[in-house]
Amino acid sequence: MIENAVYLIRYNNKVPKELFSRSLISRARRDANISQAELVRRAKPSQAAISMYEAGTRSPTLDTLLRIIRAAGSDLRIGLSGPDTHTITRERFEKTLDPKVLEEFNAKERERVRLARLGR
């Protein structure tokens, strides 16, 4: 794990919450250099649950997310801050995502904007 690394993520209603937990769990597991099976052994969720969390098809409760992140040897810090311009936060968040996930999200966002412009 990168010493004293801080990853800023802005939660809002425009990005599915599954992407946040997916990114955090995958990142913590990769940083710890452990398999899903090892994470299951340490955190005690089911193998299926970890798989769904990392696939973004299911989102854990905050308590479960904290337990998983800690089992991988990381810590999750949550804080409040004033509104930002979104640009810096989005750039930092995008760096934590798998490139395929980022492209899928951007493609969906482009389509949403295109449809909005057409009045749909």
N, C-alpha and C positions, 0 to 999 in steps of 0.2 A: 504494500500500500504506500502511496506517496505520503511522505511525512507532512503533517499539518495541512493537507489539501482540503480545500473547501469547495464544494460544488453548490452553486446557487441554482435553485429551481423555483420558478414562479408558478404557483398553482392558480389556475383560473378555470372558467367554464368553457374555454375554447379548445383545450387539449385534454383528451381522455385521461382520467386518473390512472388507468392501467399502464399508460406509457411511463408515468413517473415511477410507480413501484417496479415495473419491469426493468427500467434502466437502473434503478438503485440496487435491486437484488443482483442483477447480472454483474454490475460493476463491482459490488462488494465481493461476490464470489470469484470473479476474475482476479481482483486485487489480492485475494487470499490464496489464489491458485489451488482451489479445491473444486471437486466435482459436485454435481447436483446430489449424488448419493451421499457424499460426505456432509453437505449442507443439511440434508434431511436427517442424518444421524445426529448432528449437533443441535439443530433447531427443533426437531421433532414434528414438523408438518409431514403430510404424506408426500411421496414422490410425485404423485399426480398434481398436488397443490403447487409445489415448487415449479413444476413444468408449466402449469397454467399461468402462474405469476410471471415467469420469465417470457412466456409467449404473449403475454398481454391479453389473455382471454379471461382472466379473473384477477381481481384486485384484493389484496389482503387487508384486514383491519389494521389500524395503526399499531395496536399491540403486537399483532403477528409480524408486521413489517419490522418493528423494532427488534423483536426476538430473532428474526432471520438475519438482519443486518449485524446484530451483535454476535450471533453464532459464527458469522464469517470474519469476525475480528475487527469490524468497523463500528462506528457510532453514527447515529443519525441525529443531527441537531436541527431543531426547528425554531425559527424566530420570526418576529414581525418586523416589517420595515415599511416605510412610506412607498407610495407608488413610484415606479421607475419608468424609464422611456421604453422599456421592453427590449430594446436592441441588444444591450450588453447581456442581459439575463438570458435572452433567447440564444445568443451565440454561445454562452457558457453551457447551457442545457444541451444544445445540439451536439456539442463536443462529447457529451456523455452517452449519446445514443449510437446504437449500431447504425452504420450508413444505410442499410436496407430499410430499417424502421424510419429513419429520417426521410428518405425518399418517398416511402409510402405516405407518410404524414403530409409532406409537401405536395404530393400529387393530389391527395384528397382536398387539401386547402385550396389549391389552384382550381379544382373542379367546383368547390363551394363558392369561390369568388366568381367564377364564370357563370354559374347558375344565378347567383345574386344579381349580377349585371343584366341578366336576361329577365329578371323579375320572377324567377321561380323559387 
